[in-house]
Amino acid sequence: MVSDRNHQISKAYRVLNEQAGATFRATVIIDPDGIITSKMLYPNEVGRNAFEILRVLEGIQYARKTGTGVSANWLPTQSGIQKNPQFIGKI
């Protein structure tokens, strides 16, 4: 969490709601190389889910460590899936 009174950060990450003059609810995950690896925007009516944010972060770390991907409902206790374009649409 950061304070962004002058909206420089929210403009840079494109999460500023110009009409409201406030940021959208957003979570941006940036890797150690400064690359955005995940950006999630939430409607005003929906709160963020800390467990899902942590799962996404752990999934990114797991994928980088193992070279595999993670499924939609992946949990850290599960193994990853092989990234193979031949399997797209087959499962």
Buried (B, 14 or more C-beta within 10 A) or exposed (E): EEEBEEBEBBEEBEBBEEEEEBBBBBBBBEEEEEEEBBEBEEEEEEEEEEEEBEBBBBBBEBBEEEEBBBEEEBEEEEEBBEEEEEEEEEE
